[in-house]
Amino acid sequence: MEDRFLFGRMRRKCLNCGFVFFRDPKVAAGVLAEQAGKVLLVKRLYDPHMGEWALPAGFVEIDEGPIAAALRELTEETGLIGRVTGIVGTYHIRSDPRGSIVTILYYAQIVDGELKAGDDAAEVRLFAPEELPENLAFASTRQALHRWLKSKKPGLK
């Protein structure tokens, strides 16, 4: 492999077979689920950001799409079953210690299940707007919750 200027930037290229290595971001998906005016958050059991709160989310597996991944993570982390009702937004996070991540967050409606911490969640809880914890794990969670709060309090900037 040798560094070459290809497709607008320096990239690694194999001089024998021509393979070009592209450093792609990981893709994550999650949900912003609301029930009775409260938002669902999970307390992270593992690093990065162990002990901090986040929306139920995780990496998209090779054999699934982002919606399936978001709903799988919801069930694995909270015991709840959901249905996607819309998209919150997409977030490009460069500050994660695991590398560059594109996170797709969906709005979800809870349709079944029993609320209980599972998988990589230490705790799972519904928070009213005035109860939101300050120790939020990721920029995508902070941004999505800000958008959610604006929908609850239209005058909020």
PyMOL CGO cylinders between C-alpha atoms (Angstrom):
from pymol import cmd
from pymol.cgo import CYLINDER

trace = [
    CYLINDER, 0.00, 0.00, 0.00, 1.18, 3.45, -0.85, 0.3, 1, 1, 1, 1, 1, 1,
    CYLINDER, 1.18, 3.45, -0.85, -0.25, 6.91, -0.26, 0.3, 1, 1, 1, 1, 1, 1,
    CYLINDER, -0.25, 6.91, -0.26, -1.63, 8.50, -3.44, 0.3, 1, 1, 1, 1, 1, 1,
    CYLINDER, -1.63, 8.50, -3.44, -3.74, 11.57, -4.14, 0.3, 1, 1, 1, 1, 1, 1,
    CYLINDER, -3.74, 11.57, -4.14, -6.98, 9.97, -5.38, 0.3, 1, 1, 1, 1, 1, 1,
    CYLINDER, -6.98, 9.97, -5.38, -10.58, 11.22, -5.52, 0.3, 1, 1, 1, 1, 1, 1,
    CYLINDER, -10.58, 11.22, -5.52, -9.70, 14.58, -4.02, 0.3, 1, 1, 1, 1, 1, 1,
    CYLINDER, -9.70, 14.58, -4.02, -7.52, 13.48, -1.08, 0.3, 1, 1, 1, 1, 1, 1,
    CYLINDER, -7.52, 13.48, -1.08, -4.68, 11.24, 0.05, 0.3, 1, 1, 1, 1, 1, 1,
    CYLINDER, -4.68, 11.24, 0.05, -5.69, 7.59, 0.18, 0.3, 1, 1, 1, 1, 1, 1,
    CYLINDER, -5.69, 7.59, 0.18, -3.94, 4.23, 0.54, 0.3, 1, 1, 1, 1, 1, 1,
    CYLINDER, -3.94, 4.23, 0.54, -3.68, 2.28, -2.73, 0.3, 1, 1, 1, 1, 1, 1,
    CYLINDER, -3.68, 2.28, -2.73, -2.33, -1.19, -3.45, 0.3, 1, 1, 1, 1, 1, 1,
    CYLINDER, -2.33, -1.19, -3.45, 0.14, -0.93, -6.30, 0.3, 1, 1, 1, 1, 1, 1,
    CYLINDER, 0.14, -0.93, -6.30, -0.34, -4.63, -7.18, 0.3, 1, 1, 1, 1, 1, 1,
    CYLINDER, -0.34, -4.63, -7.18, -4.13, -4.95, -7.44, 0.3, 1, 1, 1, 1, 1, 1,
    CYLINDER, -4.13, -4.95, -7.44, -5.29, -1.32, -7.53, 0.3, 1, 1, 1, 1, 1, 1,
    CYLINDER, -5.29, -1.32, -7.53, -7.44, -1.56, -4.36, 0.3, 1, 1, 1, 1, 1, 1,
    CYLINDER, -7.44, -1.56, -4.36, -8.08, 1.86, -2.83, 0.3, 1, 1, 1, 1, 1, 1,
    CYLINDER, -8.08, 1.86, -2.83, -8.74, 2.04, 0.92, 0.3, 1, 1, 1, 1, 1, 1,
    CYLINDER, -8.74, 2.04, 0.92, -11.53, 4.46, 1.88, 0.3, 1, 1, 1, 1, 1, 1,
    CYLINDER, -11.53, 4.46, 1.88, -11.86, 5.36, 5.57, 0.3, 1, 1, 1, 1, 1, 1,
    CYLINDER, -11.86, 5.36, 5.57, -15.62, 5.25, 5.99, 0.3, 1, 1, 1, 1, 1, 1,
    CYLINDER, -15.62, 5.25, 5.99, -17.55, 6.22, 9.11, 0.3, 1, 1, 1, 1, 1, 1,
    CYLINDER, -17.55, 6.22, 9.11, -19.42, 3.64, 11.15, 0.3, 1, 1, 1, 1, 1, 1,
    CYLINDER, -19.42, 3.64, 11.15, -23.22, 3.90, 10.97, 0.3, 1, 1, 1, 1, 1, 1,
    CYLINDER, -23.22, 3.90, 10.97, -25.34, 3.91, 14.11, 0.3, 1, 1, 1, 1, 1, 1,
    CYLINDER, -25.34, 3.91, 14.11, -29.11, 4.12, 14.53, 0.3, 1, 1, 1, 1, 1, 1,
    CYLINDER, -29.11, 4.12, 14.53, -31.39, 4.81, 17.44, 0.3, 1, 1, 1, 1, 1, 1,
    CYLINDER, -31.39, 4.81, 17.44, -34.74, 6.11, 18.56, 0.3, 1, 1, 1, 1, 1, 1,
    CYLINDER, -34.74, 6.11, 18.56, -36.28, 9.00, 20.37, 0.3, 1, 1, 1, 1, 1, 1,
    CYLINDER, -36.28, 9.00, 20.37, -39.29, 7.34, 21.97, 0.3, 1, 1, 1, 1, 1, 1,
    CYLINDER, -39.29, 7.34, 21.97, -41.83, 9.33, 23.93, 0.3, 1, 1, 1, 1, 1, 1,
    CYLINDER, -41.83, 9.33, 23.93, -44.50, 7.99, 26.23, 0.3, 1, 1, 1, 1, 1, 1,
    CYLINDER, -44.50, 7.99, 26.23, -46.97, 10.12, 28.20, 0.3, 1, 1, 1, 1, 1, 1,
    CYLINDER, -46.97, 10.12, 28.20, -44.95, 13.26, 27.46, 0.3, 1, 1, 1, 1, 1, 1,
    CYLINDER, -44.95, 13.26, 27.46, -41.70, 11.72, 28.69, 0.3, 1, 1, 1, 1, 1, 1,
    CYLINDER, -41.70, 11.72, 28.69, -38.64, 10.66, 26.67, 0.3, 1, 1, 1, 1, 1, 1,
    CYLINDER, -38.64, 10.66, 26.67, -36.93, 7.29, 27.00, 0.3, 1, 1, 1, 1, 1, 1,
    CYLINDER, -36.93, 7.29, 27.00, -33.22, 7.27, 27.94, 0.3, 1, 1, 1, 1, 1, 1,
    CYLINDER, -33.22, 7.27, 27.94, -30.75, 4.56, 28.88, 0.3, 1, 1, 1, 1, 1, 1,
    CYLINDER, -30.75, 4.56, 28.88, -27.82, 4.85, 31.26, 0.3, 1, 1, 1, 1, 1, 1,
    CYLINDER, -27.82, 4.85, 31.26, -24.75, 3.38, 29.55, 0.3, 1, 1, 1, 1, 1, 1,
    CYLINDER, -24.75, 3.38, 29.55, -23.27, 0.30, 31.20, 0.3, 1, 1, 1, 1, 1, 1,
    CYLINDER, -23.27, 0.30, 31.20, -19.97, 0.41, 29.27, 0.3, 1, 1, 1, 1, 1, 1,
    CYLINDER, -19.97, 0.41, 29.27, -17.49, 2.93, 27.94, 0.3, 1, 1, 1, 1, 1, 1,
    CYLINDER, -17.49, 2.93, 27.94, -17.40, 5.18, 26.12, 0.3, 1, 1, 1, 1, 1, 1,
    CYLINDER, -17.40, 5.18, 26.12, -19.44, 7.41, 28.43, 0.3, 1, 1, 1, 1, 1, 1,
    CYLINDER, -19.44, 7.41, 28.43, -20.24, 4.72, 31.01, 0.3, 1, 1, 1, 1, 1, 1,
    CYLINDER, -20.24, 4.72, 31.01, -22.81, 6.00, 33.51, 0.3, 1, 1, 1, 1, 1, 1,
    CYLINDER, -22.81, 6.00, 33.51, -24.09, 8.74, 31.22, 0.3, 1, 1, 1, 1, 1, 1,
    CYLINDER, -24.09, 8.74, 31.22, -27.53, 8.88, 29.62, 0.3, 1, 1, 1, 1, 1, 1,
    CYLINDER, -27.53, 8.88, 29.62, -28.29, 8.39, 25.92, 0.3, 1, 1, 1, 1, 1, 1,
    CYLINDER, -28.29, 8.39, 25.92, -31.08, 7.56, 23.54, 0.3, 1, 1, 1, 1, 1, 1,
    CYLINDER, -31.08, 7.56, 23.54, -31.38, 3.83, 22.82, 0.3, 1, 1, 1, 1, 1, 1,
    CYLINDER, -31.38, 3.83, 22.82, -28.99, 3.34, 19.89, 0.3, 1, 1, 1, 1, 1, 1,
    CYLINDER, -28.99, 3.34, 19.89, -26.17, 1.26, 18.51, 0.3, 1, 1, 1, 1, 1, 1,
    CYLINDER, -26.17, 1.26, 18.51, -24.25, 0.27, 15.43, 0.3, 1, 1, 1, 1, 1, 1,
    CYLINDER, -24.25, 0.27, 15.43, -26.01, -1.01, 12.32, 0.3, 1, 1, 1, 1, 1, 1,
    CYLINDER, -26.01, -1.01, 12.32, -25.02, -4.61, 11.60, 0.3, 1, 1, 1, 1, 1, 1,
    CYLINDER, -25.02, -4.61, 11.60, -23.92, -5.68, 8.10, 0.3, 1, 1, 1, 1, 1, 1,
    CYLINDER, -23.92, -5.68, 8.10, -27.15, -7.62, 7.43, 0.3, 1, 1, 1, 1, 1, 1,
    CYLINDER, -27.15, -7.62, 7.43, -29.69, -5.00, 8.54, 0.3, 1, 1, 1, 1, 1, 1,
    CYLINDER, -29.69, -5.00, 8.54, -30.85, -1.54, 7.61, 0.3, 1, 1, 1, 1, 1, 1,
    CYLINDER, -30.85, -1.54, 7.61, -30.84, 1.44, 9.96, 0.3, 1, 1, 1, 1, 1, 1,
    CYLINDER, -30.84, 1.44, 9.96, -34.54, 1.21, 10.88, 0.3, 1, 1, 1, 1, 1, 1,
    CYLINDER, -34.54, 1.21, 10.88, -34.20, -2.47, 11.81, 0.3, 1, 1, 1, 1, 1, 1,
    CYLINDER, -34.20, -2.47, 11.81, -31.06, -1.65, 13.81, 0.3, 1, 1, 1, 1, 1, 1,
    CYLINDER, -31.06, -1.65, 13.81, -32.77, 1.20, 15.67, 0.3, 1, 1, 1, 1, 1, 1,
    CYLINDER, -32.77, 1.20, 15.67, -35.72, -1.01, 16.64, 0.3, 1, 1, 1, 1, 1, 1,
    CYLINDER, -35.72, -1.01, 16.64, -33.40, -3.89, 17.59, 0.3, 1, 1, 1, 1, 1, 1,
    CYLINDER, -33.40, -3.89, 17.59, -31.38, -1.60, 19.86, 0.3, 1, 1, 1, 1, 1, 1,
    CYLINDER, -31.38, -1.60, 19.86, -34.58, -0.26, 21.45, 0.3, 1, 1, 1, 1, 1, 1,
    CYLINDER, -34.58, -0.26, 21.45, -35.66, -3.79, 22.37, 0.3, 1, 1, 1, 1, 1, 1,
    CYLINDER, -35.66, -3.79, 22.37, -32.20, -4.97, 23.45, 0.3, 1, 1, 1, 1, 1, 1,
    CYLINDER, -32.20, -4.97, 23.45, -31.57, -1.98, 25.72, 0.3, 1, 1, 1, 1, 1, 1,
    CYLINDER, -31.57, -1.98, 25.72, -35.05, -1.32, 27.12, 0.3, 1, 1, 1, 1, 1, 1,
    CYLINDER, -35.05, -1.32, 27.12, -37.24, -4.40, 26.71, 0.3, 1, 1, 1, 1, 1, 1,
    CYLINDER, -37.24, -4.40, 26.71, -39.70, -2.32, 24.68, 0.3, 1, 1, 1, 1, 1, 1,
    CYLINDER, -39.70, -2.32, 24.68, -40.95, -2.92, 21.15, 0.3, 1, 1, 1, 1, 1, 1,
    CYLINDER, -40.95, -2.92, 21.15, -41.40, 0.10, 18.95, 0.3, 1, 1, 1, 1, 1, 1,
    CYLINDER, -41.40, 0.10, 18.95, -42.57, 1.31, 15.57, 0.3, 1, 1, 1, 1, 1, 1,
    CYLINDER, -42.57, 1.31, 15.57, -40.73, 4.03, 13.67, 0.3, 1, 1, 1, 1, 1, 1,
    CYLINDER, -40.73, 4.03, 13.67, -42.95, 7.05, 12.99, 0.3, 1, 1, 1, 1, 1, 1,
    CYLINDER, -42.95, 7.05, 12.99, -40.49, 9.51, 11.47, 0.3, 1, 1, 1, 1, 1, 1,
    CYLINDER, -40.49, 9.51, 11.47, -36.93, 10.75, 11.43, 0.3, 1, 1, 1, 1, 1, 1,
    CYLINDER, -36.93, 10.75, 11.43, -35.37, 13.02, 14.04, 0.3, 1, 1, 1, 1, 1, 1,
    CYLINDER, -35.37, 13.02, 14.04, -32.21, 13.65, 12.01, 0.3, 1, 1, 1, 1, 1, 1,
    CYLINDER, -32.21, 13.65, 12.01, -28.77, 12.45, 11.05, 0.3, 1, 1, 1, 1, 1, 1,
    CYLINDER, -28.77, 12.45, 11.05, -25.68, 13.42, 12.99, 0.3, 1, 1, 1, 1, 1, 1,
    CYLINDER, -25.68, 13.42, 12.99, -22.01, 13.20, 12.04, 0.3, 1, 1, 1, 1, 1, 1,
    CYLINDER, -22.01, 13.20, 12.04, -19.97, 12.71, 15.19, 0.3, 1, 1, 1, 1, 1, 1,
    CYLINDER, -19.97, 12.71, 15.19, -16.19, 13.07, 14.89, 0.3, 1, 1, 1, 1, 1, 1,
    CYLINDER, -16.19, 13.07, 14.89, -15.33, 13.14, 18.60, 0.3, 1, 1, 1, 1, 1, 1,
    CYLINDER, -15.33, 13.14, 18.60, -16.18, 9.52, 19.45, 0.3, 1, 1, 1, 1, 1, 1,
    CYLINDER, -16.18, 9.52, 19.45, -13.13, 7.47, 20.57, 0.3, 1, 1, 1, 1, 1, 1,
    CYLINDER, -13.13, 7.47, 20.57, -14.32, 4.63, 18.30, 0.3, 1, 1, 1, 1, 1, 1,
    CYLINDER, -14.32, 4.63, 18.30, -13.92, 6.81, 15.21, 0.3, 1, 1, 1, 1, 1, 1,
    CYLINDER, -13.92, 6.81, 15.21, -16.15, 8.86, 12.94, 0.3, 1, 1, 1, 1, 1, 1,
    CYLINDER, -16.15, 8.86, 12.94, -19.82, 7.89, 13.27, 0.3, 1, 1, 1, 1, 1, 1,
    CYLINDER, -19.82, 7.89, 13.27, -22.94, 8.82, 11.33, 0.3, 1, 1, 1, 1, 1, 1,
    CYLINDER, -22.94, 8.82, 11.33, -25.95, 8.39, 13.62, 0.3, 1, 1, 1, 1, 1, 1,
    CYLINDER, -25.95, 8.39, 13.62, -29.49, 8.22, 12.28, 0.3, 1, 1, 1, 1, 1, 1,
    CYLINDER, -29.49, 8.22, 12.28, -32.15, 8.87, 14.91, 0.3, 1, 1, 1, 1, 1, 1,
    CYLINDER, -32.15, 8.87, 14.91, -35.81, 8.03, 14.39, 0.3, 1, 1, 1, 1, 1, 1,
    CYLINDER, -35.81, 8.03, 14.39, -38.97, 8.91, 16.26, 0.3, 1, 1, 1, 1, 1, 1,
    CYLINDER, -38.97, 8.91, 16.26, -40.55, 5.73, 17.61, 0.3, 1, 1, 1, 1, 1, 1,
    CYLINDER, -40.55, 5.73, 17.61, -43.85, 4.83, 19.18, 0.3, 1, 1, 1, 1, 1, 1,
    CYLINDER, -43.85, 4.83, 19.18, -43.80, 2.17, 21.90, 0.3, 1, 1, 1, 1, 1, 1,
    CYLINDER, -43.80, 2.17, 21.90, -46.22, -0.61, 20.95, 0.3, 1, 1, 1, 1, 1, 1,
    CYLINDER, -46.22, -0.61, 20.95, -45.40, -3.42, 23.41, 0.3, 1, 1, 1, 1, 1, 1,
    CYLINDER, -45.40, -3.42, 23.41, -42.88, -4.83, 25.87, 0.3, 1, 1, 1, 1, 1, 1,
    CYLINDER, -42.88, -4.83, 25.87, -41.89, -4.31, 29.47, 0.3, 1, 1, 1, 1, 1, 1,
    CYLINDER, -41.89, -4.31, 29.47, -39.56, -1.48, 30.48, 0.3, 1, 1, 1, 1, 1, 1,
    CYLINDER, -39.56, -1.48, 30.48, -36.37, -3.03, 31.89, 0.3, 1, 1, 1, 1, 1, 1,
    CYLINDER, -36.37, -3.03, 31.89, -32.66, -2.40, 31.46, 0.3, 1, 1, 1, 1, 1, 1,
    CYLINDER, -32.66, -2.40, 31.46, -31.02, -4.93, 29.20, 0.3, 1, 1, 1, 1, 1, 1,
    CYLINDER, -31.02, -4.93, 29.20, -27.98, -5.54, 27.01, 0.3, 1, 1, 1, 1, 1, 1,
    CYLINDER, -27.98, -5.54, 27.01, -25.57, -2.63, 27.59, 0.3, 1, 1, 1, 1, 1, 1,
    CYLINDER, -25.57, -2.63, 27.59, -27.89, -0.46, 29.70, 0.3, 1, 1, 1, 1, 1, 1,
    CYLINDER, -27.89, -0.46, 29.70, -27.33, -0.05, 33.45, 0.3, 1, 1, 1, 1, 1, 1,
    CYLINDER, -27.33, -0.05, 33.45, -30.70, 1.66, 33.84, 0.3, 1, 1, 1, 1, 1, 1,
    CYLINDER, -30.70, 1.66, 33.84, -33.61, 2.74, 31.66, 0.3, 1, 1, 1, 1, 1, 1,
    CYLINDER, -33.61, 2.74, 31.66, -36.03, 5.52, 32.48, 0.3, 1, 1, 1, 1, 1, 1,
    CYLINDER, -36.03, 5.52, 32.48, -38.62, 7.92, 31.10, 0.3, 1, 1, 1, 1, 1, 1,
    CYLINDER, -38.62, 7.92, 31.10, -37.85, 11.60, 31.72, 0.3, 1, 1, 1, 1, 1, 1,
    CYLINDER, -37.85, 11.60, 31.72, -40.19, 14.59, 31.63, 0.3, 1, 1, 1, 1, 1, 1,
    CYLINDER, -40.19, 14.59, 31.63, -38.73, 17.70, 29.95, 0.3, 1, 1, 1, 1, 1, 1,
    CYLINDER, -38.73, 17.70, 29.95, -37.90, 19.30, 33.32, 0.3, 1, 1, 1, 1, 1, 1,
    CYLINDER, -37.90, 19.30, 33.32, -36.26, 16.08, 34.61, 0.3, 1, 1, 1, 1, 1, 1,
    CYLINDER, -36.26, 16.08, 34.61, -33.68, 15.53, 31.86, 0.3, 1, 1, 1, 1, 1, 1,
    CYLINDER, -33.68, 15.53, 31.86, -30.28, 14.55, 33.25, 0.3, 1, 1, 1, 1, 1, 1,
    CYLINDER, -30.28, 14.55, 33.25, -27.28, 16.79, 32.63, 0.3, 1, 1, 1, 1, 1, 1,
    CYLINDER, -27.28, 16.79, 32.63, -24.83, 13.94, 32.03, 0.3, 1, 1, 1, 1, 1, 1,
    CYLINDER, -24.83, 13.94, 32.03, -25.75, 13.09, 28.44, 0.3, 1, 1, 1, 1, 1, 1,
    CYLINDER, -25.75, 13.09, 28.44, -23.36, 10.79, 26.61, 0.3, 1, 1, 1, 1, 1, 1,
    CYLINDER, -23.36, 10.79, 26.61, -23.33, 11.95, 22.99, 0.3, 1, 1, 1, 1, 1, 1,
    CYLINDER, -23.33, 11.95, 22.99, -23.72, 15.12, 20.94, 0.3, 1, 1, 1, 1, 1, 1,
    CYLINDER, -23.72, 15.12, 20.94, -26.43, 13.40, 18.90, 0.3, 1, 1, 1, 1, 1, 1,
    CYLINDER, -26.43, 13.40, 18.90, -28.44, 12.76, 22.08, 0.3, 1, 1, 1, 1, 1, 1,
    CYLINDER, -28.44, 12.76, 22.08, -28.03, 16.38, 23.20, 0.3, 1, 1, 1, 1, 1, 1,
    CYLINDER, -28.03, 16.38, 23.20, -29.07, 17.73, 19.79, 0.3, 1, 1, 1, 1, 1, 1,
    CYLINDER, -29.07, 17.73, 19.79, -32.06, 15.39, 19.45, 0.3, 1, 1, 1, 1, 1, 1,
    CYLINDER, -32.06, 15.39, 19.45, -33.27, 16.20, 22.98, 0.3, 1, 1, 1, 1, 1, 1,
    CYLINDER, -33.27, 16.20, 22.98, -32.92, 19.92, 22.26, 0.3, 1, 1, 1, 1, 1, 1,
    CYLINDER, -32.92, 19.92, 22.26, -35.15, 19.42, 19.20, 0.3, 1, 1, 1, 1, 1, 1,
    CYLINDER, -35.15, 19.42, 19.20, -37.62, 17.43, 21.35, 0.3, 1, 1, 1, 1, 1, 1,
    CYLINDER, -37.62, 17.43, 21.35, -37.66, 20.17, 24.01, 0.3, 1, 1, 1, 1, 1, 1,
    CYLINDER, -37.66, 20.17, 24.01, -38.31, 22.83, 21.34, 0.3, 1, 1, 1, 1, 1, 1,
    CYLINDER, -38.31, 22.83, 21.34, -41.37, 20.85, 20.24, 0.3, 1, 1, 1, 1, 1, 1,
    CYLINDER, -41.37, 20.85, 20.24, -42.63, 20.92, 23.85, 0.3, 1, 1, 1, 1, 1, 1,
    CYLINDER, -42.63, 20.92, 23.85, -41.76, 24.59, 24.45, 0.3, 1, 1, 1, 1, 1, 1,
    CYLINDER, -41.76, 24.59, 24.45, -42.11, 26.41, 21.11, 0.3, 1, 1, 1, 1, 1, 1,
    CYLINDER, -42.11, 26.41, 21.11, -40.40, 29.60, 22.37, 0.3, 1, 1, 1, 1, 1, 1,
    CYLINDER, -40.40, 29.60, 22.37, -37.13, 27.76, 23.19, 0.3, 1, 1, 1, 1, 1, 1,
    CYLINDER, -37.13, 27.76, 23.19, -34.13, 28.71, 21.04, 0.3, 1, 1, 1, 1, 1, 1,
]
cmd.load_cgo(trace, "trace")
